[in-house]
Amino acid sequence: MQEQGGFLTLADLKEHHSEWVDPVSINYRGYDIWELPPNGQGIAALQLLNILENKDFSGLQWGGEEHLHYFIEAKKRVFEDRQNIMRTYIYKASTCNNYSVKRTLVTATLKR
């Protein structure tokens, strides 16, 4: 891989250990939608669909002012919630000896 300009080594791949997580799902208008839980972005997509499911968009012009308003407002709420979920996830996952230093760095990153 390094011969092709990559930065990973064979040792990197040998040392990698994946973690299996159970997916989460919702039913959106008759379809089962599956995503990975935090620390990924999937939970935000599921929450967005849950919010938008309660609105009938059939009478709205695609890309029109009212259509965009619903999507933008829903996304604002979803990404605010996502920040809080990730903040909790990172806080609980941190167990290193330099906990306070790591927590300070995480908090500073989340405030951007």
Steps between C-alpha positions, in 0.01 A plus 500: 500500500783739576644426156180647357524816714285375789589543866378167639740214554440126506562514876218756532259257340622205707459697825151630419212357703144583403223532753163346419205718592133422463327724247200713590194542281177685447206444274455795266179496299501122473874455445742368762804728509815369674801700615796464731469654847737769625783571444382523139259741333226241445300593806457851360354362176252285691393788722456725197274243335298465821441875512413532131266199504236711675479750214310441177723640227272403210348848478829686517718602208828305505773747596245772570517733799269298729659168397849629576382657826387163640822325397728775632321527834500122544872481416581777749334305778654169396855633488460677833386170652783317324754726668352419841491127425862499381613708798347237732645214295853642507473583871399142589753341265798684649690288754861604444738622774507845344123525530479869588732598216310287251164631625619859462608433142169333417299784650703758311445310175124474554465875564616591148 
